[in-house]
């Protein structure tokens, strides 16, 4: 690694770590508020959205752990600076195996989320349950629509500059969260405007579809393709 490239790579890695930590902090708050609002009002789609935020937090933790480990290896590599030593920016095989197992666990939680939201949506349709309105749920969804696109764009720039597929995958997942917010918000507004309770489970089914998509990508270890 050249003397010129090292500071740039280190700075980008630190930026990626800050973005991952910001994502974790925001998703924890978003998830707690969404689940609380959903449970209080019986909004299946909002509960599913909140649980999805919690699962995405696990993915962001994985990214943060990888980047933090890379920074530690980089510091160790600069201290030793021996000829023929491995590139400290590259994860070791044991770390990659741990990451793969973690991604499989994350995928399983996405599948469980999809199953739960689908079952609850069907139950709501069959029983004719009518949820209540929730300004708090509306607020958290609007906040997500404002914050998540900014985070996704910042992560994508860092991922491209580093050539790191895991950071790019995290950016893609954040973009999915934006569309998830759009779908959930649309269902919520449609319910409020029309009074038709079936809009909420319908939005829940959309949440389930997104969860299956994210779960399949995590299970296969499929990382986002580099595109403009």
C-alpha positions in Angstrom: 0.0 0.0 0.0 1.6 3.3 -1.0 2.2 6.2 1.3 -0.2 8.3 -0.8 -3.0 5.7 -0.8 -2.9 4.9 2.9 -4.2 8.2 4.3 -7.0 8.2 1.7 -8.1 4.7 2.4 -7.9 5.3 6.2 -9.9 8.5 5.9 -12.6 6.7 3.8 -12.7 3.8 6.2 -13.2 6.1 9.1 -16.0 7.9 7.2 -17.6 4.6 6.5 -17.4 3.6 10.2 -19.0 6.9 11.2 -21.8 6.3 8.7 -22.4 2.8 10.0 -22.5 4.1 13.6 -25.0 6.8 12.6 -27.1 4.2 10.9 -27.1 2.0 14.0 -28.1 4.9 16.3 -30.9 6.1 14.0 -32.3 2.6 13.3 -32.4 1.8 17.0 -34.5 4.9 17.7 -36.6 4.4 14.5 -37.3 0.7 15.4 -38.3 1.4 19.0 -40.6 4.3 18.1 -42.2 2.4 15.1 -42.8 -0.8 17.1 -44.2 1.1 20.0 -46.5 3.1 17.8 -47.5 0.1 15.8 -48.3 -2.0 18.9 -50.3 0.9 20.5 -52.5 1.3 17.4 -52.6 -2.2 15.9 -50.8 -1.1 12.7 -49.2 -4.3 11.3 -47.2 -2.6 8.6 -45.7 -0.2 11.1 -44.7 -3.0 13.5 -43.1 -4.8 10.6 -41.3 -1.6 9.6 -39.9 -1.3 13.1 -38.7 -4.9 13.3 -37.1 -4.5 9.9 -35.2 -1.5 11.3 -33.9 -3.7 14.1 -32.7 -6.3 11.7 -31.0 -3.7 9.5 -29.2 -2.5 12.7 -27.6 -6.0 12.8 -26.3 -5.5 9.3 -24.9 -2.1 10.1 -23.2 -3.5 13.2 -21.5 -6.1 10.9 -20.2 -3.3 8.7 -19.0 -1.3 11.6 -17.1 -4.3 13.1 -15.5 -5.0 9.7 -14.4 -1.3 9.3 -13.2 -1.0 12.9 -11.1 -4.2 12.5 -9.7 -2.9 9.2 -8.6 0.3 11.0 -7.0 -1.7 13.7 -5.1 -3.9 11.2 -4.0 -0.8 9.3 -2.5 0.7 12.5 -0.8 -2.6 13.3 0.5 -2.8 9.8 2.0 0.7 9.9 3.6 0.0 13.3 5.3 -3.2 12.1 5.8 -2.1 8.4 7.6 -5.4 7.6 8.3 -6.5 4.1 6.1 -9.2 2.8 3.4 -8.8 5.4 -0.3 -9.2 4.3 -2.3 -6.2 3.3 -3.9 -5.0 6.6 -6.9 -3.7 4.7 -7.9 -7.2 3.6 -10.0 -9.3 6.0 -8.6 -12.7 6.9 -10.4 -16.0 6.0 -11.6 -16.5 9.5 -13.2 -13.1 9.6 -14.9 -13.8 6.2 -16.3 -17.1 7.6 -17.7 -15.3 10.7 -19.2 -12.6 8.4 -20.8 -15.3 6.3 -22.4 -16.9 9.3 -23.6 -13.6 10.6 -25.2 -12.8 7.2 -27.0 -16.1 7.3 -28.4 -15.3 10.7 -29.5 -11.9 9.5 -31.2 -13.6 6.5 -33.1 -16.0 8.8 -34.5 -13.1 10.8 -35.7 -11.4 7.6 -37.5 -14.6 6.7 -39.1 -14.8 10.1 -40.2 -11.2 9.8 -41.8 -11.8 6.4 -43.7 -14.8 7.8 -44.9 -12.9 10.9 -46.1 -9.9 9.0 -47.8 -12.1 6.4 -49.6 -14.1 9.1 -50.6 -10.9 11.0 -51.8 -9.3 7.7 -54.0 -12.3 6.9 -55.3 -12.4 10.4 -56.2 -8.7 10.2 -58.0 -9.3 6.9 -59.9 -12.3 8.2 -61.0 -10.8 11.5 -61.7 -7.3 10.0 -59.5 -5.7 12.7 -59.5 -1.9 12.3 -56.3 -0.2 13.5 -56.1 3.3 15.0 -54.3 6.3 13.4 -50.8 7.2 14.7 -49.3 10.6 14.1 -46.1 9.2 15.8 -45.9 6.5 13.1 -46.4 9.1 10.4 -43.6 11.2 11.9 -41.0 8.4 12.0 -41.8 7.4 8.4 -41.4 10.9 7.1 -38.1 11.3 9.1 -36.9 8.1 7.4 -37.7 9.5 4.0 -35.6 12.5 4.8 -32.6 10.8 6.5 -32.2 7.5 4.8 -31.6 8.8 1.2 -28.8 11.0 2.5 -27.2 8.1 4.4 -27.5 5.8 1.4 -25.8 8.2 -1.0 -23.0 8.9 1.5 -22.4 5.1 2.0 -22.5 4.5 -1.7 -19.8 7.1 -2.3 -17.6 5.6 0.4 -18.2 2.1 -0.8 -17.3 3.0 -4.4 -14.1 4.8 -3.4 -13.0 1.9 -1.2 -14.1 -0.7 -3.7 -15.8 -2.5 -0.7 -18.7 -4.7 -1.6 -20.0 -4.9 2.0 -20.2 -1.1 2.3 -22.0 -1.0 -1.1 -24.4 -3.7 0.1 -25.1 -1.7 3.2 -25.8 1.3 1.0 -28.2 -0.8 -1.1 -30.0 -2.0 2.0 -30.4 1.6 3.2 -31.9 2.5 -0.2 -34.3 -0.5 0.2 -35.3 1.1 3.6 -36.3 4.3 1.7 -38.6 2.3 -0.5 -39.9 0.4 2.5 -40.7 3.8 4.1 -42.5 4.9 1.0 -44.7 1.8 0.8 -45.5 1.8 4.5 -46.3 5.5 4.5 -48.5 5.1 1.4 -50.5 2.4 3.1 -50.9 4.4 6.3 -52.1 7.5 4.4 -54.5 5.5 2.3 -56.0 4.0 5.4 -56.4 7.5 7.0 -57.9 9.0 3.9 -60.3 6.2 3.0 -60.9 4.5 6.3 -60.4 1.2 4.6 -58.5 -1.0 7.1 -57.2 -3.4 4.5 -54.7 -0.9 3.3 -52.6 -1.6 6.5 -52.2 -5.3 5.9 -51.6 -4.6 2.2 -48.7 -2.4 3.2 -47.6 -5.2 5.6 -47.4 -7.6 2.6 -45.2 -5.1 0.9 -42.9 -5.0 4.0 -42.9 -8.8 3.9 -41.8 -8.8 0.2 -39.0 -6.4 0.9 -37.9 -8.6 3.9 -37.8 -11.7 1.7 -35.7 -9.8 -0.9 -33.2 -8.6 1.7 -33.1 -12.0 3.3 -32.3 -13.8 0.0 -29.5 -11.3 -0.7 -28.0 -11.8 2.8 -28.4 -15.6 2.6 -26.6 -15.8 -0.7 -24.0 -13.3 0.4 -25.0 -11.4 -2.8 -23.5 -7.9 -2.8 -24.7 -5.0 -4.8 -23.4 -4.6 -8.4 -21.3 -1.5 -9.0 -23.4 0.8 -11.1 -23.9 4.5 -11.7 
